[in-house]
Amino acid sequence: MDNFQYFKEVFHIEHGSPESYSPLALAYIGDSIFDVMVRTIAVSKVNKQANKYHKDVSKIVCASAQAKMILAILENLSEEEVAVYKRGRNANSYTKAKNASRTDYRNATGFEALLGYLYLKEDFTRLTDVVKMGLSVLEEE
């Protein structure tokens, strides 16, 4: 049994197909998954104070950076992935980004929905590849 299966078994998690989740539920979990991935990368590189990690990570997990990433990698996504992104982007969210335009916020929500979808689909290889492509966009700047 792999670690994720063990986690699901211990906490009695049975989720349906990722397609059945609302786009905002996908974005909710995707936001957290992306945050954990970026934090893991950050702490693996150098040892520093937590507030410095937070400052560095915040530049990446913000709506404007996520919007930039998704728009740059769209052409590398499958039709299915683009459809999930668009569902997330077009979802009616009742929250507003603190430091981002409405357009960036919507695009970021679509990015997070895609990550949540891949996570719940348990396609960790593709999830990692999408995050890598997105982070590469920021590194090129």
C-alpha positions as CSV (number, residue, x, y, z in Angstrom):
1,M,0.0,0.0,0.0
2,D,1.4,3.4,-0.9
3,N,1.5,6.3,1.5
4,F,-1.5,8.1,0.0
5,Q,-3.6,5.0,0.1
6,Y,-2.6,4.5,3.7
7,F,-3.6,8.2,4.5
8,K,-7.0,7.7,2.9
9,E,-7.5,4.4,4.7
10,V,-6.6,5.7,8.2
11,F,-8.8,8.8,7.9
12,H,-11.6,6.9,6.0
13,I,-11.4,9.2,3.0
14,E,-13.5,8.1,0.1
15,H,-13.7,10.7,-2.6
16,G,-15.6,10.4,-5.9
17,S,-14.0,11.2,-9.2
18,P,-12.3,14.6,-9.3
19,E,-14.7,15.6,-12.1
20,S,-17.6,15.6,-9.6
21,Y,-16.0,18.2,-7.4
22,S,-17.0,21.9,-7.7
23,P,-14.3,24.0,-9.3
24,L,-14.0,26.0,-6.1
25,A,-13.5,22.8,-4.1
26,L,-10.7,21.8,-6.5
27,A,-9.2,25.2,-6.2
28,Y,-9.4,25.0,-2.4
29,I,-7.4,21.8,-2.2
30,G,-5.1,22.9,-5.1
31,D,-4.1,26.1,-3.3
32,S,-3.0,24.0,-0.3
33,I,-1.2,21.4,-2.4
34,F,0.7,24.2,-4.3
35,D,1.6,25.9,-1.0
36,V,3.0,22.7,0.4
37,M,5.0,21.9,-2.7
38,V,6.5,25.4,-2.9
39,R,7.3,25.4,0.8
40,T,8.9,22.0,0.5
41,I,11.1,23.2,-2.3
42,A,12.0,26.4,-0.4
43,V,13.1,24.6,2.8
44,S,15.1,22.0,0.9
45,K,17.4,24.7,-0.7
46,V,18.7,26.6,2.3
47,N,18.2,26.9,6.0
48,K,16.9,30.3,7.1
49,Q,14.4,32.0,9.4
50,A,10.7,31.2,8.9
51,N,9.8,34.8,8.1
52,K,12.3,34.7,5.2
53,Y,10.8,31.5,3.9
54,H,7.4,33.1,4.1
55,K,8.5,36.2,2.2
56,D,10.0,34.1,-0.6
57,V,7.1,31.6,-0.8
58,S,4.5,34.4,-0.8
59,K,6.0,35.8,-4.0
60,I,5.2,32.5,-5.7
61,V,1.9,31.4,-4.2
62,C,0.2,34.8,-4.9
63,A,-2.5,35.2,-7.5
64,S,-0.4,37.3,-9.9
65,A,2.4,34.7,-10.0
66,Q,-0.1,31.9,-10.4
67,A,-1.9,33.7,-13.2
68,K,1.4,34.3,-15.0
69,M,2.3,30.6,-14.6
70,I,-0.9,29.2,-16.0
71,L,-1.1,31.6,-18.9
72,A,2.4,30.7,-19.9
73,I,1.9,26.9,-19.7
74,L,-1.6,26.6,-21.2
75,E,-0.3,25.4,-24.5
76,N,1.4,22.4,-22.7
77,L,-1.8,21.2,-21.1
78,S,-4.2,18.5,-22.4
79,E,-7.7,19.4,-23.5
80,E,-8.9,17.8,-20.2
81,E,-6.6,20.0,-18.1
82,V,-7.5,23.1,-20.0
83,A,-11.2,22.3,-19.4
84,V,-10.6,22.0,-15.6
85,Y,-8.6,25.2,-15.6
86,K,-11.5,27.0,-17.4
87,R,-14.0,25.6,-15.0
88,G,-12.0,27.0,-12.1
89,R,-11.3,30.3,-13.8
90,N,-15.0,30.9,-14.6
91,A,-16.3,29.8,-11.2
92,N,-18.2,32.4,-9.3
93,S,-16.1,33.1,-6.2
94,Y,-17.5,35.3,-3.5
95,T,-14.0,36.2,-2.2
96,K,-11.7,38.8,-3.6
97,A,-8.0,38.8,-3.9
98,K,-6.2,41.2,-1.6
99,N,-3.4,42.2,-3.9
100,A,-4.4,41.1,-7.4
101,S,-6.6,42.1,-10.2
102,R,-9.9,40.3,-10.7
103,T,-8.4,38.7,-13.9
104,D,-5.3,37.5,-12.1
105,Y,-7.4,36.1,-9.3
106,R,-9.7,34.2,-11.7
107,N,-6.7,32.8,-13.6
108,A,-5.0,31.8,-10.4
109,T,-8.2,30.1,-9.2
110,G,-8.2,28.1,-12.5
111,F,-4.6,27.1,-11.9
112,E,-5.4,26.0,-8.3
113,A,-8.4,24.0,-9.6
114,L,-6.2,22.2,-12.0
115,L,-3.7,21.3,-9.3
116,G,-6.5,20.1,-7.0
117,Y,-7.9,18.0,-9.8
118,L,-4.6,16.3,-10.5
119,Y,-4.1,15.8,-6.8
120,L,-7.5,14.2,-6.3
121,K,-7.0,12.2,-9.5
122,E,-3.8,10.9,-7.8
123,D,-1.8,11.8,-10.8
124,F,1.2,13.0,-8.8
125,T,3.6,12.8,-11.8
126,R,1.5,15.2,-13.9
127,L,0.9,17.4,-10.8
128,T,4.7,17.7,-10.3
129,D,5.2,18.3,-14.0
130,V,2.7,21.1,-14.1
131,V,4.1,22.8,-11.0
132,K,7.6,22.4,-12.5
133,M,6.5,24.1,-15.8
134,G,4.9,26.9,-13.8
135,L,7.9,27.5,-11.6
136,S,10.2,27.5,-14.6
137,V,8.2,30.5,-16.0
138,L,9.0,32.5,-12.8
139,E,12.6,31.4,-12.8
140,E,13.0,32.7,-16.4
141,E,12.2,36.2,-15.3
